[in-house]
């Protein structure tokens, strides 16, 4: 087994922080030129905002840091396969590469569900690499939901 890349480790730490405050444990990191420029954790409950997914918050922060809405030279690392809303934001931000951990058969929109980036109406398709850190990310999610059942 290979060690996880540092951006995924940082995303997993953000996911742990989300779980610690009762949020679904999803974390996201945006990297540009090998440097982390944004890190975020899921926060819909804390922020009272259904759009406050880790990916959205990380994209907002990266755009603020760079002073622009296009992130075409950035990579997004996230612990869970993005949903349709987040896939749309990834396309609009023009993220170059998407790395995700656990697959989401119910809510995912990249490899499951609508397969957002495969749709002919999708105007930007990042390079997608799934399954990176899937075991660790999946365990966080299973533990989180297992404690609530």
C-alpha positions, 0 to 999 in steps of 0.5 A: 500500500502506498502512502496517501498524498499530502493533499488527501491527508489534509482533506481527511483531517478536514473531514475529521474536524467536520465529524467532531462538530457533528457535520458529515465528515467530508473535507476538501483541499485545493492545490495550485503549483504544489501548494495548498491554497484552500482547505474546507470541511463540510458545514451545512449544519453549522452555517445553516446553508445547504450549499456549504459542502466542503468542495463549495467552501474550498472553491470559494476560498481558492477564488478569494485567495487568487482573486478570480473565479476561474481555477483552471490551474488548480486541483481539488482533493476531496474525501467523497465523490462530489454530488451534482451541485459540487460537480457543477461548481467544479465545472464552472470553476474550471478545476483542472484535476479532481481527486476523490476518495470514497465513492458515493453510490447514492449521492455521487455525480461523477462515477455514479448518478448523473455522471455529470462530467460525461454529459454533453451539456457539461462545458468543462471536464476535469481529469478525474481520479477516484479511489484515492484514500477511499479506505480512510475516507469511507471508514470516517463516513461509516463510523460517523453514520454508525454512531447515529443509527 
